[in-house]
Amino acid sequence: MDEYKIILKIAAYLLEYPDENWRKEFPEYRDAAKKLKAAQTRDVLLDLFDYVEQFGAKEYEREYVRKFDFSQNTNLYLTTHNRTDFGKQSNEMLDYKKLFLENGYDLQKELPDYLPALLELAINVEPAQAKKILETARPKIELLRERFIEAKLPQVFLLDVILSQLSTLEVTNK
């Protein structure tokens, strides 16, 4: 698997809800992060794994819910951060839905603007399509990044890692 796909898979994992299955997979994803060639990316991801490990399972789950489920500013649904125009939000949601359908996927459990779902989609398509998906989401990821900075969330560095994969995809596509 291409390294950018592994990086996006780890990023998606770190942004997903930390349920029991997530905790069981934690060592596997941490080991995958340790094997990355890109030193700076590897260090950022391992720092986030260390951050998560500071908490007990239930404590981190509560932290996650507080930061990503109950916060309008830092939730992981990309169309909700700029909700001044519901028509625009609906159109953006449809654009994300089209990305999934164009690539042969239809989400059953998540909304199409859920960042981990978009990352999973980018992992499962060709590099040119992955680049298109990330480029479509880029402005919203950048806005989310600003919100993470304001909230002083360590996951801001994870968004930097995600955005950095666009330059990797540009090189891959040449």
Backbone torsions as a table, in degrees:
resi	resn	phi	psi	omega
1	MET	NA	136.4	177.6
2	ASP	-58.8	145.5	-176.7
3	GLU	-60.8	-37.6	179.9
4	TYR	-60.6	-34.1	178.8
5	LYS	-68.8	-40.1	177.7
6	ILE	-63.0	-43.6	179.7
7	ILE	-61.7	-46.8	179.3
8	LEU	-64.9	-35.4	178.1
9	LYS	-65.2	-42.9	177.9
10	ILE	-65.5	-42.0	179.0
11	ALA	-61.6	-45.5	178.2
12	ALA	-59.8	-44.2	179.1
13	TYR	-58.4	-48.2	-177.0
14	LEU	-66.0	-18.8	178.5
15	LEU	-97.4	-4.6	-179.3
16	GLU	-81.6	161.5	179.2
17	TYR	-62.0	129.0	-175.2
18	PRO	-82.8	69.3	178.3
19	ASP	-82.6	-172.6	-177.0
20	GLU	-61.1	-42.9	178.8
21	ASN	-63.2	-40.4	177.5
22	TRP	-58.3	-45.0	-179.6
23	ARG	-65.2	-35.8	177.9
24	LYS	-65.3	-35.0	-178.3
25	GLU	-82.5	-9.8	-175.4
26	PHE	-51.2	-51.0	-179.2
27	PRO	-61.1	-37.6	-180.0
28	GLU	-63.2	-44.4	-179.9
29	TYR	-70.7	-37.3	177.1
30	ARG	-62.5	-43.8	177.7
31	ASP	-61.0	-39.9	177.9
32	ALA	-62.8	-39.2	178.3
33	ALA	-64.7	-38.0	179.7
34	LYS	-62.5	-26.9	-175.7
35	LYS	-89.7	-2.1	-178.8
36	LEU	-65.9	142.8	179.3
37	LYS	-79.0	-35.3	-178.3
38	ALA	-71.4	103.0	-171.3
39	ALA	-59.2	-46.3	-177.4
40	GLN	-64.2	-44.2	177.9
41	THR	-63.0	-45.1	178.4
42	ARG	-56.5	-46.7	-178.1
43	ASP	-63.7	-42.2	178.8
44	VAL	-61.4	-47.1	-178.8
45	LEU	-64.7	-42.5	179.1
46	LEU	-65.6	-35.6	175.2
47	ASP	-61.5	-38.6	178.3
48	LEU	-69.1	-37.8	174.4
49	PHE	-61.6	-42.0	177.3
50	ASP	-61.4	-42.3	179.2
51	TYR	-58.6	-47.0	-179.7
52	VAL	-62.5	-39.9	-177.4
53	GLU	-66.2	-19.0	178.2
54	GLN	-64.5	-22.7	-175.9
55	PHE	-99.7	152.3	166.6
56	GLY	-73.4	165.5	-175.7
57	ALA	-56.3	-50.9	-177.8
58	LYS	-68.8	-36.7	-180.0
59	GLU	-64.6	-43.2	178.7
60	TYR	-67.8	-37.0	177.9
61	GLU	-60.7	-43.8	176.8
62	ARG	-62.7	-43.2	178.2
63	GLU	-59.7	-45.5	179.6
64	TYR	-59.6	-49.0	-178.6
65	VAL	-59.5	-44.3	-179.7
66	ARG	-62.7	-43.2	-175.9
67	LYS	-78.2	-41.1	-168.5
68	PHE	-113.2	-23.3	-179.5
69	ASP	-97.2	-42.3	-174.4
70	PHE	-98.6	-1.5	-180.0
71	SER	-101.5	122.2	176.5
72	GLN	-70.2	-25.8	-177.5
73	ASN	-81.1	-28.4	-172.7
74	THR	-125.9	18.6	177.1
75	ASN	-74.1	165.4	-171.0
76	LEU	-95.9	14.1	176.2
77	TYR	-96.8	109.6	-165.6
78	LEU	-67.7	-22.3	-178.9
79	THR	-87.8	-2.3	-174.9
80	THR	-93.1	-6.1	-173.6
81	HIS	-84.9	-11.9	-177.2
82	ASN	-135.3	61.3	-168.4
83	ARG	-91.3	46.8	177.6
84	THR	-87.6	-19.9	-177.1
85	ASP	-132.4	101.9	-176.0
86	PHE	-68.1	-27.7	175.2
87	GLY	-65.2	-42.9	177.7
88	LYS	-64.0	-41.9	179.3
89	GLN	-61.5	-41.6	178.5
90	SER	-62.9	-42.9	178.6
91	ASN	-64.1	-40.3	177.6
92	GLU	-63.3	-41.2	178.6
93	MET	-61.3	-41.8	177.8
94	LEU	-64.7	-37.9	177.2
95	ASP	-61.2	-42.8	178.1
96	TYR	-66.0	-40.4	178.4
97	LYS	-60.3	-41.2	178.7
98	LYS	-61.5	-38.2	178.4
99	LEU	-57.1	-42.4	179.1
100	PHE	-67.7	-48.6	-176.5
101	LEU	-64.5	-40.3	179.0
102	GLU	-61.0	-25.8	-178.1
103	ASN	-103.5	13.6	173.5
104	GLY	82.0	21.6	-179.7
105	TYR	-123.4	145.4	174.1
106	ASP	-134.7	120.1	-178.0
107	LEU	-74.5	134.7	177.6
108	GLN	-105.8	-33.0	-172.0
109	LYS	-107.6	-19.5	-175.2
110	GLU	-123.4	156.8	170.5
111	LEU	-76.2	150.7	-174.3
112	PRO	-71.0	-9.9	178.3
113	ASP	-96.2	8.9	179.6
114	TYR	-75.1	118.0	-172.3
115	LEU	-53.6	-48.5	178.5
116	PRO	-58.4	-34.7	178.3
117	ALA	-67.4	-40.2	177.6
118	LEU	-64.3	-38.3	177.8
119	LEU	-65.5	-41.9	177.3
120	GLU	-61.4	-39.8	177.0
121	LEU	-62.0	-45.4	-179.5
122	ALA	-60.4	-31.2	179.3
123	ILE	-69.5	-32.7	-170.8
124	ASN	-97.2	12.8	178.9
125	VAL	-126.3	172.3	177.7
126	GLU	-65.4	155.9	-178.0
127	PRO	-52.9	-40.1	-179.8
128	ALA	-62.9	-39.8	177.8
129	GLN	-71.6	-38.5	177.3
130	ALA	-59.8	-42.4	178.3
131	LYS	-61.6	-43.9	179.0
132	LYS	-60.5	-43.1	-180.0
133	ILE	-62.3	-48.8	-178.8
134	LEU	-68.0	-35.8	176.9
135	GLU	-65.1	-39.6	177.8
136	THR	-62.3	-41.3	-177.4
137	ALA	-82.9	-16.1	-172.5
138	ARG	-50.0	-51.5	-178.4
139	PRO	-58.7	-37.6	179.9
140	LYS	-73.1	-36.6	176.5
141	ILE	-66.1	-39.3	177.9
142	GLU	-64.5	-39.9	176.0
143	LEU	-64.3	-44.6	177.5
144	LEU	-60.5	-39.2	177.6
145	ARG	-58.4	-45.0	178.0
146	GLU	-61.1	-39.8	178.6
147	ARG	-66.1	-39.0	177.2
148	PHE	-64.0	-39.2	178.0
149	ILE	-62.4	-47.5	179.4
150	GLU	-59.1	-38.1	-178.6
151	ALA	-85.6	-2.1	-179.6
152	LYS	57.5	45.4	178.9
153	LEU	-91.8	131.8	179.2
154	PRO	-65.7	-18.4	179.7
155	GLN	-68.8	-6.4	175.1
156	VAL	-56.7	-36.3	-179.7
157	PHE	-68.2	-28.0	175.7
158	LEU	-67.4	-38.5	176.3
159	LEU	-66.2	-36.0	174.8
160	ASP	-60.8	-41.9	178.5
161	VAL	-61.5	-44.6	179.8
162	ILE	-61.4	-48.5	-179.2
163	LEU	-63.6	-33.6	-179.7
164	SER	-66.5	-21.2	-179.7
165	GLN	-71.2	-18.3	175.2
166	LEU	-62.1	-42.1	178.8
167	SER	-67.5	-34.0	175.4
168	THR	-62.5	-42.7	179.9
169	LEU	-68.2	-33.2	176.9
170	GLU	-63.3	-40.4	178.0
171	VAL	-68.3	-41.6	-179.1
172	THR	-61.8	-36.3	-175.1
173	ASN	-81.7	-6.5	-178.2
174	LYS	-84.4	NA	NA
